[in-house]
């Protein structure tokens, strides 16, 4: 490690490495490399898209609300398999997407975990353009020099789903 990097505060180094990880995650989704994207997850990881228009979407539990997506690792794995089949009509041919992350904030970190939030805009181009935006909450666990996703929670910034957004067929 260079002397300049050693002088940087740990939190800044963490944020820079986390941003690099997030940009790689977004690139995998945009390239439709879903198997490689899934490999970013811890085997106990989860992927959730909270219901819209609810109070406290950051802390609501799937036990008390119906999530748009509420996948543990196994269900996420099955979702990936289904999305890659021609029988997934809503995504065949697949959508073109662009995932953009901004305002990355490391909220908490220690030697094993990093919790962060970032804003996002995901543009889906298929029979027109649909935009999704909101906040992603990530719980990452350190895996050597990299991270694994322990939890990704997507909070859409809207109070009701638009008619054409009623089902989330691609990964946000």
Contact map, one row per residue, 1 for C-alpha under 8 A:
1110110000000000000000000000000000000000000000000000000000000000000000000000000000000000000000000000000000000000000000000000000000000000000000000000000000000000000000000000
1111110000000000000000000000000000000000000000000000000000000000000000000000000000000000000000000000000000000000000000000000000000000000000000000000000000000000000000000000
1111111000000000000000000000000000000000000000000000000000000000000000000000000000000000000000000000000000000000000000000000000000000000000000000000000000000000000000000000
0111111100000000000000000000000000000000000000000000000000000000000000000000000000000000000000000000000000000000000000000000000000000000000000000000000000000000000000000000
1111111100001000000000000000000000000000000000000000000000000000000000000000000000000000000000000000000000000000000000000000000000000000000000000000000000000000000000000000
1111111110000000000000000000000000000000000000000000000000000000000000000000000000000000000000000000000000000000000000000000000000000000000000000000000000000000000000000000
0011111110000000000000000000000000000000000000000000000000000000000000000000000000000000000000000000000000000000000000000000000000000000000000000000000000000000000000000000
0001111111011000000000000000000000000000000000000000000000000000000000000000000000000000000000000000000000000000000000000000000000000000000000000000000000000000000000000000
0000011111111000000000000000000000000000000000000000000000000000000000000000000000000000000000000000000000000000000000000000000000000000000000000000000000000000000000000000
0000000111111100000000000000000000000000000000000000000000000000000000000000000000000000000000000000000000000000000000000000000000000000000000000000000000000000000000000000
0000000011111110000000000000000000000000000000000000000000000000000000000000000000000000000000000000000001000000000000000000000000000000000000000000000000000000000000000000
0000000111111111000000000000000000000000000000000000000000000000000000000000000000000000000000000000000000000000000000000000000000000000000000000000000000000000000000000000
0000100111111111100000000000000000000000000000000000000000000000000000000000000000000000000000000000000000000000000000000000000000000000000000000000000000000000000000000000
0000000001111111110000000000000000000000000000000000000000000000000000000000000000000000000000000000000001000000000000000000000000000000000000000000000000000000000000000000
0000000000111111111000000000000000000000000000000000000000000000000000000000000000000000000000000000000111000000000000000000000000000000000000000000000000000000000000000000
0000000000011111111100000000000000000000000000000000000000000000000000000000000000000000000000000000000000000000000000000000000000000000000000000000000000000000000000000000
0000000000001111111110000000000000000000000000000000000000000000000000000000000000000000000000000000000000000000000000000000000000000000000000000000000000000000000000000000
0000000000000111111111000000000000000000000000000000000000000000000000000000000000000000000000000000000000000000000000000000000000000000000000000000000000000000000000000000
0000000000000011111111100000000000000000000000000000000000000000000000000000000000000000000000000000000100000000000000000000000000000000000000000000000000000000000000000000
0000000000000001111111110000000000000000000000000000000000000000000000000000000000000000000000000000000000000000000000000000000000000000000000000000000000000000000000000000
0000000000000000111111111000000000000000000000000000000000000000000000000000000000000000000000000000000000000000000000000000000000000000000000000110000000000000000000000000
0000000000000000011111111100000000000000000000000000000000000000000000000000000000000000000000000000100000000000000000000000000000000000000000000000000000000000000000000000
0000000000000000001111111110000000000000000000000000000000000000000000000000000000000000000000000000100000000000000000000000000000000000000000000000000000000000000000000000
0000000000000000000111111111000000000000000000000000000000000000000000000000000000000000000000000000000000000000000000000000000000000000000000000000000000000000000000000000
0000000000000000000011111111100000001001000000000000000000000000000000000000000000000000000000000000000000000000000000000000000000000000000000000000000000000000000000000000
0000000000000000000001111111110000000000000000000000000000000000000000000000000000000000000000000111000000000000000000000000000000000000000000000000000000000000000000000000
0000000000000000000000111111111000000000000000000000000000000000000000000000000000000000000000000010000000000000000000000000000000000000000000000000000000000000000000000000
0000000000000000000000011111111111011000000000000000000000000000000000000000000000000000000000000000000000000000000000000000000000000000000000000000000000000000000000000000
0000000000000000000000001111111111001000000000000000000000000000000000000000000000000000000000001010000000000000000000000000000000000000000000000000000000000000000000000010
0000000000000000000000000111111110000000000000000000000000000000000000000000000000000000000000011110000000000000000000000000000000000000000000000000000000000000000000000000
0000000000000000000000000011111110000000000000000000000000000000000000000000000000000000000000000000000000000000000000000000000000000000000000000000000000000000000000000000
0000000000000000000000000001111111000000000000000000000000000000000000000000000000000000000000000000000000000000000000000000000000000000000000000000000000000000000000000000
0000000000000000000000000001111111111000000000000000000000000000000000000000000000000000000000000000000000000000000000000000000000000000000000000000000000000000000000000000
0000000000000000000000000001100111111100000000000000000000000000000000000000000100000000000000000000000000000000000000000000000000000000000000000000000000000000000000000000
0000000000000000000000000000000011111110000000000000000000000000000000000000000100000000000000000000000000000000000000000000000000000000000000000000000000000000000000000000
0000000000000000000000000001000011111111000000000000000000000000000000000000000000000000000000000000000000000000000000000000000000000000000000000000000000000000000000000000
0000000000000000000000001001100011111111100000000000000000000000000000000000000000000000000000000000000000000000000000000000000000000000000000000000000000000000000000000000
0000000000000000000000000000000001111111100000000000000000000000000000000001100100000000000000000000000000000000000000000000000000000000000000000000000000000000000000000000
0000000000000000000000000000000000111111110000000000000000000000000000000000000000000000000000000000000000000000000000000000000000000000000000000000000000000000000000000000
0000000000000000000000001000000000011111110000000000000000000000000000000000000000000000000000000000000000000000000000000000000000000000000000000011100000000000000000000000
0000000000000000000000000000000000001111111111000000000000000000000000001000000000000000000000000000000000000000000000000000000000000000000000000001110000000000000000000000
0000000000000000000000000000000000000011111110000000000000000000000000001000000000000000000000000000000000000000000000000000000000000000000010000001110000000000000000000000
0000000000000000000000000000000000000000111110000000000000000000000000001000000000000000000000000000000000000000000000000000000000000000000000000000000000000000000000000000
0000000000000000000000000000000000000000111111000000000000000000000000011000000000000000000000000000000000000000000000000000000000000000000000000000010000000000000000000000
0000000000000000000000000000000000000000111111100000000000000000000000011000000000000000000000000000000000000000000000000000000000000000000000000000111000000000000000000000
0000000000000000000000000000000000000000100111110000000000000000000001111001000000000000000000000000000000000000000000000000000000000000000000000000111100000000000000000000
0000000000000000000000000000000000000000000011111000000000000000000011111001000000000000000000000000000000000000000000000000000000000000000000000000001111000000000000000000
0000000000000000000000000000000000000000000001111100000000000000001111100000000000000000000000000000000000000000000000000000000000000000000000000000001111000000000000000000
0000000000000000000000000000000000000000000000111110000000000000001111000000000000000000000000000000000000000000000000000000000000000000000000000000000011110000000000000000
0000000000000000000000000000000000000000000000011111000010000000011111000000000000000000000000000000000000000000000000000000000000000000000000000000000011110000000000000000
0000000000000000000000000000000000000000000000001111110010000000111100000000000000000000000000000000000000000000000000000000000000000000000000000000000000100000000000000000
0000000000000000000000000000000000000000000000000111110000000000000000000000000000000000000000000000000000000000000000000000000000000000000000000000000000111111100000000000
0000000000000000000000000000000000000000000000000011111000000000000000000000000000000000000000000000000000000000000000000000000000000000000000000000000000000111000000000000
0000000000000000000000000000000000000000000000000011111110000000000000000000000000000000000000000000000000000000000000000000000000000000000000000000000000000010000000000000
0000000000000000000000000000000000000000000000000000111110010000000000000000000000000000000000000000000000000000000000000000000000000000000000000000000000000000000000000000
0000000000000000000000000000000000000000000000000000011111110000000000000000000000000000000000000000000000000000000000000000000000000000000000000000000000000000000000000000
0000000000000000000000000000000000000000000000000110011111110000000000000000000000000000000000000000000000000000000000000000000000000000000000000000000000100000000000000000
0000000000000000000000000000000000000000000000000000000111110000000000000000000000000000000000000000000000000000000000000000000000000000100000000000000010100000000000000000
0000000000000000000000000000000000000000000000000000000111111000000000000000000000000000000000000000000000000000000000000000000000000000000000000000000000000000000000000000
0000000000000000000000000000000000000000000000000000001111111101100000000000000000000000000000000000000000000000000000000000000000000000000000000000000000000000000000000000
0000000000000000000000000000000000000000000000000000000000111111100000000000000000000000000000000000000000000000000000000000000000000000000000000000000000000000000000000000
0000000000000000000000000000000000000000000000000000000000011111111001000000000000000000000000000000000000000000000000000000000000000000000000000000000000000000000000000000
0000000000000000000000000000000000000000000000000000000000001111110000000000000000000000000000000000000000000000000000000000000000000000000000000000000000000000000000000000
0000000000000000000000000000000000000000000000000000000000011111110000000000000000000000000000000000000000000000000000000000000000000000000000000000000000000000000000000000
0000000000000000000000000000000000000000000000000010000000011111111000000000000000000000000000000000000000000000000000000000000000000000000000000000000000000000000000000000
0000000000000000000000000000000000000000000000000110000000000111111100000000000000000000000000000000000000000000000000000000000000000000000000000000000000000000000000000000
0000000000000000000000000000000000000000000000011110000000000100111111000000000000000000000000000000000000000000000000000000000000000000000000000000000000000000000000000000
0000000000000000000000000000000000000000000000011110000000000000011111000000000000000000000000000000000000000000000000000000000000000000000000000000000000000000000000110000
0000000000000000000000000000000000000000000000111100000000000000001111100000000000000000000000000000000000000000000000000000000000000000000000000000000000000000000000010000
0000000000000000000000000000000000000000000001111100000000000100001111110000000000000000000000000000000000000000000000000000000000000000000000000000000000000000000000000000
0000000000000000000000000000000000000000000001110000000000000000000011111111000000000000000000000000000000000000000000000000000000000000000000000000000000000000000000000000
0000000000000000000000000000000000000000000111100000000000000000000001111111000000000000000000000000000000000000000000000000000000000000000000000000000000000000000000000000
0000000000000000000000000000000000000000111111100000000000000000000000111111100000000000000000000000000000000000000000000000000000000000000000000000000000000000000000000000
0000000000000000000000000000000000000000000000000000000000000000000000111111110000000000000000000000000000000000000000000000000000000000000000000000000000000000000000000000
0000000000000000000000000000000000000000000000000000000000000000000000111111111000000000000000000000000000000000000000000000000000000000000000000000000000000000000000000000
0000000000000000000000000000000000000100000001100000000000000000000000111111111100000000000000000000000000000000000000000000000000000000000000000000000000000000000000000000
0000000000000000000000000000000000000100000000000000000000000000000000001111111110000000000000000000000000000000000000000000000000000000000000000000000000000000000000000000
0000000000000000000000000000000000000000000000000000000000000000000000000111111111000000000000000000000000000000000000000000000000000000000000000000000000000000000000000000
0000000000000000000000000000000000000000000000000000000000000000000000000011111111100000000000000000000000000000000000000000000000000000000000000000000000000000000000000000
0000000000000000000000000000000001100100000000000000000000000000000000000001111111110000000000000000000000000000000000000000000000000000000000000000000000000000000000000000
0000000000000000000000000000000000000000000000000000000000000000000000000000111111111000000000000000000000000000000000000000000000000000000000000000000000000000000000000000
0000000000000000000000000000000000000000000000000000000000000000000000000000011111111011000000000000000000000000000000000000000000000000000000000000000000000000000000000000
0000000000000000000000000000000000000000000000000000000000000000000000000000001111111001001000000000000000000000000000000000000000000000000000000000000000000000000000000100
0000000000000000000000000000000000000000000000000000000000000000000000000000000111111101000000000000000000000000000000000000000000000000000000000000000000000000000000000000
0000000000000000000000000000000000000000000000000000000000000000000000000000000011111111000100000000000000000000000000000000000000000000000000000000000000000000000000000000
0000000000000000000000000000000000000000000000000000000000000000000000000000000000011111100110000000000000000000000000000000000000000000000000000000000000000000000000000000
0000000000000000000000000000000000000000000000000000000000000000000000000000000001001111100100000000000000000000000000000000000000000000000000000000000000000000000000000000
0000000000000000000000000000000000000000000000000000000000000000000000000000000001111111111100000000000000000000000000000000000000000000000000000000000000000000000000000000
0000000000000000000000000000000000000000000000000000000000000000000000000000000000000111111110000000000000000000000000000000000000000000000000000000000000000000000000000000
0000000000000000000000000000000000000000000000000000000000000000000000000000000000000001111111000000000000000000000000000000000000000000000000000000000000000000000000001000
0000000000000000000000000000000000000000000000000000000000000000000000000000000000100001111111100000000000000000000000000000000000000000000000000000000000000000000000001100
0000000000000000000000000000000000000000000000000000000000000000000000000000000000001111111111100000000000000000000000000000000000000000000000000000000000000000000000000000
0000000000000000000000000000000000000000000000000000000000000000000000000000000000000100111111100000000000000000000000000000000000000000000000000000000000000000000000000000
0000000000000000000000000000000000000000000000000000000000000000000000000000000000000000011111110000000000000000000000000000010000000000000000000000000000000000000000000000
0000000000000000000000000000000000000000000000000000000000000000000000000000000000000000001111111000000000000000000000000001110000000000000000000000000000000000000000000100
0000000000000000000000000000010000000000000000000000000000000000000000000000000000000000000001111100000000000000000000000001110000000000000000000000000000000000000000000000
0000000000000000000000000000110000000000000000000000000000000000000000000000000000000000000000111110000000000000000000000111100000000000000000000000000000000000000000000000
0000000000000000000000000100010000000000000000000000000000000000000000000000000000000000000000011111000000000000000000000111000000000000000000000000000000000000000000000000
0000000000000000000000000110110000000000000000000000000000000000000000000000000000000000000000001111100000000000000000011110000000000000000000000000000000000000000000000001
0000000000000000000000000100000000000000000000000000000000000000000000000000000000000000000000000111110000000000000000011100000000000000000000000000000000000000000000000000
0000000000000000000001100000000000000000000000000000000000000000000000000000000000000000000000000011111100000000000001111000000000000000000000000000000000000000000000000000
0000000000000000000000000000000000000000000000000000000000000000000000000000000000000000000000000001111100000000000001110000000000000000000000000000000000000000000000000000
0000000000000000000000000000000000000000000000000000000000000000000000000000000000000000000000000000111110000000000011100000000000000000000000000000000000000000000000000000
0000000000000010001000000000000000000000000000000000000000000000000000000000000000000000000000000000111111000000000111100000000000000000000000000000000000000000000000000000
0000000000000010000000000000000000000000000000000000000000000000000000000000000000000000000000000000001111100000000111000000000000000000000000000000000000000000000000000000
0000000000100110000000000000000000000000000000000000000000000000000000000000000000000000000000000000000111111000011110000000000000000000000000000000000000000000000000000000
0000000000000000000000000000000000000000000000000000000000000000000000000000000000000000000000000000000011111000011110000000000000000000000000000000000000000000000000000000
0000000000000000000000000000000000000000000000000000000000000000000000000000000000000000000000000000000001111100111100000000000000000000000000000000000000000000000000000000
0000000000000000000000000000000000000000000000000000000000000000000000000000000000000000000000000000000001111111111000000000000000000000000000000000000000000000000000000000
0000000000000000000000000000000000000000000000000000000000000000000000000000000000000000000000000000000000011111110000000000000000000000000000000000000000000000000000000000
0000000000000000000000000000000000000000000000000000000000000000000000000000000000000000000000000000000000001111100000000000000000000000000001000000000000000000000000000000
0000000000000000000000000000000000000000000000000000000000000000000000000000000000000000000000000000000000001111110000000000000000000000000011000000000000000000000000000000
0000000000000000000000000000000000000000000000000000000000000000000000000000000000000000000000000000000000011111111000000000000000000000001111000000000000000000000000000000
0000000000000000000000000000000000000000000000000000000000000000000000000000000000000000000000000000000001111101111100000000000000000000011111000000000000000000000000000000
0000000000000000000000000000000000000000000000000000000000000000000000000000000000000000000000000000000001111000111110000000000000000000111100000000000000000000000000000000
0000000000000000000000000000000000000000000000000000000000000000000000000000000000000000000000000000000111110000011111000000000000000000111000000000000000000000000000000000
0000000000000000000000000000000000000000000000000000000000000000000000000000000000000000000000000000001111100000001111100000000000000011110000000000000000000000000000000000
0000000000000000000000000000000000000000000000000000000000000000000000000000000000000000000000000000111110000000000111110000000000000011100000000000000000000000000000000000
0000000000000000000000000000000000000000000000000000000000000000000000000000000000000000000000000000111100000000000011111000000000001111000000000000000000000000000000000000
0000000000000000000000000000000000000000000000000000000000000000000000000000000000000000000000000011110000000000000001111100000000001111000000000000000000000000000000000000
0000000000000000000000000000000000000000000000000000000000000000000000000000000000000000000000000011100000000000000000111110000000111100000000000000000000000000000000000000
0000000000000000000000000000000000000000000000000000000000000000000000000000000000000000000000001111000000000000000000011111000000111000000000000000000000000000000000000001
0000000000000000000000000000000000000000000000000000000000000000000000000000000000000000000000001110000000000000000000001111100011110000000000000000000000000000000000000000
0000000000000000000000000000000000000000000000000000000000000000000000000000000000000000000000111100000000000000000000000111110011100000000000000000000000000000000000000000
0000000000000000000000000000000000000000000000000000000000000000000000000000000000000000000000111000000000000000000000000011111111000000000000000000000000000000000000000000
0000000000000000000000000000000000000000000000000000000000000000000000000000000000000000000001110000000000000000000000000001111110000000000000000000000000000000000000000000
0000000000000000000000000000000000000000000000000000000000000000000000000000000000000000000000000000000000000000000000000000111110000000000000000000000000000000000000000000
0000000000000000000000000000000000000000000000000000000000000000000000000000000000000000000000000000000000000000000000000000111111000000000000000000000000000000000000000000
0000000000000000000000000000000000000000000000000000000000000000000000000000000000000000000000000000000000000000000000000011111111100000000000000000000000000000000000000000
0000000000000000000000000000000000000000000000000000000000000000000000000000000000000000000000000000000000000000000000000011100111110000000000000000000000000000000110000000
0000000000000000000000000000000000000000000000000000000000000000000000000000000000000000000000000000000000000000000000001111000011111000000000000000000000000000000000000000
0000000000000000000000000000000000000000000000000000000000000000000000000000000000000000000000000000000000000000000000001110000001111100000000000000000000011000000000000001
0000000000000000000000000000000000000000000000000000000000000000000000000000000000000000000000000000000000000000000000111100000000111110000000000000000000011000000000000000
0000000000000000000000000000000000000000000000000000000000000000000000000000000000000000000000000000000000000000000000111000000000011111000000000000000001111100000000000000
0000000000000000000000000000000000000000000000000000000000000000000000000000000000000000000000000000000000000000000011110000000000001111100000000000000001111000000000000000
0000000000000000000000000000000000000000000000000000000000000000000000000000000000000000000000000000000000000000000011110000000000000111110000000000000111100000000000000000
0000000000000000000000000000000000000000000000000000000001000000000000000000000000000000000000000000000000000000001111000000000000000011111000000000001111100000000000000000
0000000000000000000000000000000000000000000000000000000000000000000000000000000000000000000000000000000000000000011110000000000000000001111100000000111110000000000000000000
0000000000000000000000000000000000000000000000000000000000000000000000000000000000000000000000000000000000000000111100000000000000000000111110000000111100000000000000000000
0000000000000000000000000000000000000000000000000000000000000000000000000000000000000000000000000000000000000000111000000000000000000000011111000011111000000000000000000000
0000000000000000000000000000000000000000010000000000000000000000000000000000000000000000000000000000000000000001110000000000000000000000001111100011110000000000000000000000
0000000000000000000000000000000000000000000000000000000000000000000000000000000000000000000000000000000000000011110000000000000000000000000111111111000000000000000000000000
0000000000000000000000000000000000000000000000000000000000000000000000000000000000000000000000000000000000000000000000000000000000000000000011111111000000000000000000000000
0000000000000000000000000000000000000000000000000000000000000000000000000000000000000000000000000000000000000000000000000000000000000000000001111110000000000000000000000000
0000000000000000000000000000000000000000000000000000000000000000000000000000000000000000000000000000000000000000000000000000000000000000000001111110000000000000000000000000
0000000000000000000010000000000000000000000000000000000000000000000000000000000000000000000000000000000000000000000000000000000000000000000001111111000000000000000000000000
0000000000000000000010000000000000000001000000000000000000000000000000000000000000000000000000000000000000000000000000000000000000000000000111111111100000000000000000000000
0000000000000000000000000000000000000001110000000000000000000000000000000000000000000000000000000000000000000000000000000000000000000000000111100111110000000000000000000000
0000000000000000000000000000000000000001110011000000000000000000000000000000000000000000000000000000000000000000000000000000000000000000011110000011111100000000000000000000
0000000000000000000000000000000000000000110111000000000000000000000000000000000000000000000000000000000000000000000000000000000000000000011110000001111100000000000000000000
0000000000000000000000000000000000000000000011110000000000000000000000000000000000000000000000000000000000000000000000000000000000000000111100000000111110000000000000000000
0000000000000000000000000000000000000000000001110000000000000000000000000000000000000000000000000000000000000000000000000000000000000001111000000000111111000000000000000000
0000000000000000000000000000000000000000000000111100000001000000000000000000000000000000000000000000000000000000000000000000000000000001110000000000001111100000000000000000
0000000000000000000000000000000000000000000000111100000000000000000000000000000000000000000000000000000000000000000000000000000000000111100000000000000111110000000000000001
0000000000000000000000000000000000000000000000001111000011000000000000000000000000000000000000000000000000000000000000000000000000000111100000000000000011111000000000000000
0000000000000000000000000000000000000000000000001101000000000000000000000000000000000000000000000000000000000000000000000000000000011110000000000000000001111100000000000000
0000000000000000000000000000000000000000000000000001000000000000000000000000000000000000000000000000000000000000000000000000000000011110000000000000000000111110000000000000
0000000000000000000000000000000000000000000000000001100000000000000000000000000000000000000000000000000000000000000000000000000000000100000000000000000000011111100000000000
0000000000000000000000000000000000000000000000000001110000000000000000000000000000000000000000000000000000000000000000000000000000000000000000000000000000001111100000000000
0000000000000000000000000000000000000000000000000001100000000000000000000000000000000000000000000000000000000000000000000000000000000000000000000000000000000111110000000000
0000000000000000000000000000000000000000000000000001000000000000000000000000000000000000000000000000000000000000000000000000000000000000000000000000000000000111111111000000
0000000000000000000000000000000000000000000000000000000000000000000000000000000000000000000000000000000000000000000000000000000000000000000000000000000000000001111111000000
0000000000000000000000000000000000000000000000000000000000000000000000000000000000000000000000000000000000000000000000000000000000000000000000000000000000000000111111000000
0000000000000000000000000000000000000000000000000000000000000000000000000000000000000000000000000000000000000000000000000000000001000000000000000000000000000000111111100000
0000000000000000000000000000000000000000000000000000000000000000000000000000000000000000000000000000000000000000000000000000000001000000000000000000000000000000111111110000
0000000000000000000000000000000000000000000000000000000000000000000000000000000000000000000000000000000000000000000000000000000000000000000000000000000000000000111111110000
0000000000000000000000000000000000000000000000000000000000000000000100000000000000000000000000000000000000000000000000000000000000000000000000000000000000000000000111111000
0000000000000000000000000000000000000000000000000000000000000000000110000000000000000000000000000000000000000000000000000000000000000000000000000000000000000000000011111110
0000000000000000000000000000000000000000000000000000000000000000000000000000000000000000011000000000000000000000000000000000000000000000000000000000000000000000000000111110
0000000000000000000000000000000000000000000000000000000000000000000000000000000000100000001000100000000000000000000000000000000000000000000000000000000000000000000000011111
0000000000000000000000000000100000000000000000000000000000000000000000000000000000000000000000000000000000000000000000000000000000000000000000000000000000000000000000011111
0000000000000000000000000000000000000000000000000000000000000000000000000000000000000000000000000010000000000000000000000100000000010000000000000000000001000000000000000111
